[in-house]
């Protein structure tokens, strides 16, 4: 239920703003009503930037929100979008069994995408096997908006605690406590 909108949602609307932006501004005003100004400033600083046409901005709060929203719906399609840590086993032209690597897999965080052409195999290689770890993604709504699950979800939870929850604790209202 954390309020995730976009930077500038608190600014006065501009002429010609679309209906969703108007609705977001109304929701923002409702969310912050009665909040202490320091808490509002913290919430403002945590709002994600908007995505530009060719810019991919990953914000851990947006990622968790997308997962949360997706999880609330009946379909939660999980797919393997790439193979990480891939090792290629093959039989060479002399009949010897060998292990190799696609040179791209030596790059940090590189995954062989589905239908990738394997590079680095010697001429005449046969009985090719590819072994690795699938990079798991969640289909979150629209095509091309798949989201890779972080290899260590605990790190994401820790970031939320450190950068979101901890700064807001002093402003938490507990009924009966002043």
N, C-alpha and C positions, 0 to 999 in steps of 0.2 A: 504494500500500500504506500510505498515511498513515492513522493510526488516527482515524477520524471516528465519533464516537458521539453523545453529547448531554451537556449540562452536568448533573453530578450522577451520572454513571455510576459514579463512584468511591465514592459514598456507600453506606452499608450498605442492603441491600434492606429494603423495607417489606412488611409482611404483605399478601398478596393481589397482589403484583407479577406481571405476566403473564410468560409463558415467554420472550418476546423480550427483555424487560428483564433477566431472570435470565441469559440467554445473553450479552447485551451486557456485563453486569458481569463475567462469567467471562472473556470475551475481553479486556476492559480489564485485568483483573488479570494475564492472561497476557502482554499487550503490554508492560506496564510492569515486569514482573519483571526485577530486576537493573539497572534504569535508575537513574541518579543523580537524587536528589530534585529538583534544579533543572530537569532535563529534563522530569520528570513534571509539575512546576508549569507549565512552558511549554505542554505538551500540554493540560493542563486549561484554561488560558486560551484556547486555540484551539478548544475544543469549541463547536459551535453551540448556541444556545438552542433549546428545543423550540418547535414551532409551536403556537400556541393555535388554538382553533376558528375565530376570525375574524382571525387575524394571519398575514401573509405575511412570513416572515423569509428574506432572501436572504443566504447566506453563501457567499463565493466558493469555499471548500473543498468545501462540499456540492455546489455547481454543477459543479465539476470532477469530483467523485466520481460524480455522476449521469451526466455525459457519459461518463466512463470506463466505468462499469457498462453503460450503454446500448450503447457501442461494442463491448463484448465479446460482445454477443448478435447473432444473425444479422440482425435487423431494426433499422434505424436510421432510422426515418421522420422526414424533415425536411419541414416545412410552412411556407408563408408565412402568418403569422397576421394581418398588417396591412400597410398601405402607408404608408411614411413619406415626408416631403417631397413630398406629393402636390400636383400642379398640375392644375387642371381647365381643359381647353380646350373651347370650345363656340362655336356659332354663335348670335348673339343674334337677337332678333325682327326686326331690320333686315337680317339676312343677313351681318353682319360677324363675322369670326372673332376670338375674344378668349381671353385667358388669365385665370384667376381662381384663387382658393383657397377651400377650405372653411375658415371662420374657426378651427376647432379645430386645423387643421394648423399654425398659427402658434405653438402652445404647444410648449415644449421636449419632445422625446421623444414627441410624440403620433403615433399611427399610426391611419389609418382602418381599423377592423376589417372583416373579411369581411362582405359584405352591408350595409355602412353606407349610410344615406341621405345623399346629398351635400347639405350646407347651403350657402346663399349663391348658388345659381344664380338668375339673373333669370327672371321669367316668360317663357315662350316660347323658352327655350334649347333648341337641338336639336344633334344630332351631338356629343354630349358624350363627351369622352375624358378619362381619368384617367391621369396619368403620375406615377410615383414609384418608390421603392425598397422592395422587399419586406422586411419584418422577418422574418428567418428564425428559426424555433423548432424545437426538437427535441421530438418526442413521447416523453416519458420515463416510460413506464409507464402510470400511471392517467390517465383523462381529467381535465382541468382542472389538470394538473400539467405542462403544457408549459413549457419553459424557453427564454426568448429568449437567443440567443447574443449575447454582448456585441459591440457594433459594432467594438470594437478588442480582439481576444483577446490581443494583446501586452500590454495594460495589465493584464489578469488574470494573465498569466504573471509579469509584473513584481511584482504584489502578492504572489503566492505566494512568489517569491524573497525579497522584502523582509520580509514579515511572518511567514513560515512557515519557510523554509529557513534564512535567515541567522541567526535567533535560535537555531536548533537545532544549527548547525555546531559550536559549542564542545563539544557533548556527543556528537558522532559518534564511534562506536567503529570504528577501523580496525585489523584484525588485525595484530599485530606492532608497533603504535605505542602508546606510553603517554602 
